[in-house]
Each structure stands twice: as structure tokens, then as C-alpha cells.
């Protein structure tokens, strides 16, 4: 691996984890190389991918989104995946009046998942308890 350098590999670079606050405030200003437009703000996009099962914690993500909405933050959240908890999670989303903010997208192709992740501001990883 001659010529390999850590700084040339985006996968190996150490970066500070992004928080919702980081993404929310970065959305208000243009990214590197972009020009500001009249309304430079865009709604932060949260994405999570996984099988819709209890130990993945999607119910906690929905609760966190409810808290963001309660605090007046604007956002969208896409959950990619399918599983036995889909109906329960959809009912929870509807019960919390978050249908306009949280989307259960079901299973998508790898290419579509990659495109969604690349367009997202925040990736929420699924970890079991």
C-alpha cells in the first residue's frame, strides 16, 4: 500500500460526531463552495436504516423526534427498513402527530439507501440495548 495516507482516506479521518444542533445550525449557512441564496435555510434531514425490531430502538428515535418537534425544531426523519414493528411504529408516529415529519420508507435498494444517506444531515445508527 505504497502512498497510502490516512488524510487521503475519508473513512479513516477522525471527525467529531455531529449532533442535531450542529446540523440544524449548519443548515442555515451555505456549505463550502456554495453561494448563499436568498433563503439559505433547509430543513435538517435525519435518516436511520435497519430492521424494524424492538432492540434497534426505532421507538426511541420517534420519541426523540417528538421532543424535537415539541421544542419547535423543524426536521424530517426517514426510517428505511421493514419488520414486525412497522404497524406499531406507524401508529406511534400518527399518535404523536408526526406523520408530516417522520416517514417509514420500507425496504429500499442499496443504491436508494446510499442516496438517502448522502442527502441526510444526520445518520442515526441503530444499537441494541
C-alpha positions in Angstrom: 0.0 0.0 0.0 2.6 2.5 -1.0 1.4 6.1 -1.0 -1.4 5.3 1.5 -2.0 8.2 3.8 -4.7 8.5 6.5 -5.6 12.0 5.5 -6.4 10.9 2.0 -9.0 8.3 3.2 -12.3 9.9 4.3 -13.2 6.6 6.0 -10.2 6.8 8.3 -10.2 10.5 9.1 -11.2 11.3 12.7 -14.1 13.7 12.9 -16.2 15.0 15.8 -19.6 13.3 15.8 -22.4 15.6 14.5 -25.3 16.5 16.7 -28.7 17.6 15.8 -27.7 21.1 16.9 -24.7 21.0 14.5 -26.8 20.0 11.6 -29.5 22.5 12.4 -27.1 25.4 12.5 -25.1 24.3 9.5 -28.3 24.2 7.5 -28.6 27.9 8.0 -25.4 28.7 6.1 -24.0 27.6 2.8 -21.6 24.7 2.7 -18.1 25.0 1.4 -18.1 26.1 -2.2 -21.8 27.0 -2.3 -23.1 30.5 -2.7 -25.7 31.8 -0.4 -29.2 32.2 -1.9 -32.0 34.4 -0.7 -33.2 31.8 1.8 -30.1 29.6 2.6 -32.0 27.6 5.2 -33.1 24.0 4.6 -34.8 21.6 7.0 -32.3 19.2 8.6 -32.8 15.6 7.4 -32.4 12.7 9.8 -32.1 9.1 8.5 -31.9 5.7 10.1 -31.7 2.3 8.5 -32.4 -1.1 10.0 -34.9 -3.9 10.5 -37.9 -2.7 12.4 -37.5 -4.8 15.6 -37.5 -3.9 19.2 -33.8 -3.9 20.0 -33.0 -1.5 17.2 -34.7 1.3 19.2 -36.7 3.0 16.5 -39.4 3.8 19.1 -36.7 5.8 20.9 -35.9 7.7 17.7 -39.6 8.5 17.3 -39.7 9.8 20.9 -36.6 11.9 20.3 -38.3 13.4 17.1 -41.4 14.1 19.2 -39.2 16.1 21.6 -37.6 18.0 18.8 -41.0 18.9 17.5 -42.2 19.9 21.0 -39.2 22.2 21.2 -40.0 23.9 17.9 -37.3 22.4 15.7 -38.1 21.8 12.1 -36.8 18.5 10.6 -37.7 15.4 8.6 -36.8 11.9 9.6 -36.7 8.9 7.1 -36.6 5.4 8.5 -35.6 2.8 6.0 -36.3 -0.8 6.7 -39.2 -3.2 7.3 -40.1 -5.6 10.1 -42.6 -6.8 12.5 -42.9 -3.5 14.4 -43.8 -1.4 11.3 -47.5 -1.1 12.1 -46.8 -0.3 15.8 -44.2 2.4 14.8 -46.6 3.9 12.2 -49.4 4.1 14.9 -46.9 5.8 17.3 -45.9 8.3 14.6 -49.6 9.1 13.9 -50.5 9.2 17.6 -47.8 11.8 18.1 -48.9 13.8 15.1 -45.5 13.3 13.4 -46.8 11.9 10.1 -45.6 15.1 8.2 -42.1 14.7 9.7 -41.3 11.0 10.0 -41.6 8.7 7.0 -41.4 4.9 7.2 -40.0 4.2 3.8 -39.8 0.4 3.9 -37.1 -1.7 2.2 -35.1 0.1 -0.5 -32.4 -0.9 -2.9 -28.8 -0.4 -1.7 -28.4 2.4 -4.2 -31.5 4.2 -2.9 -30.3 3.8 0.7 -26.9 5.2 -0.2 -28.5 8.2 -2.0 -30.7 8.8 1.1 -27.7 8.6 3.4 -25.7 11.0 1.3 -28.6 13.5 1.3 -29.0 13.3 5.1 -27.7 15.8 7.6 -27.7 13.3 10.5 -27.4 9.5 10.4 -28.9 7.8 13.4 -27.2 4.4 14.0 -29.2 1.5 15.4 -27.8 0.0 18.5 -29.4 -2.7 20.7 -29.8 -2.2 24.5 
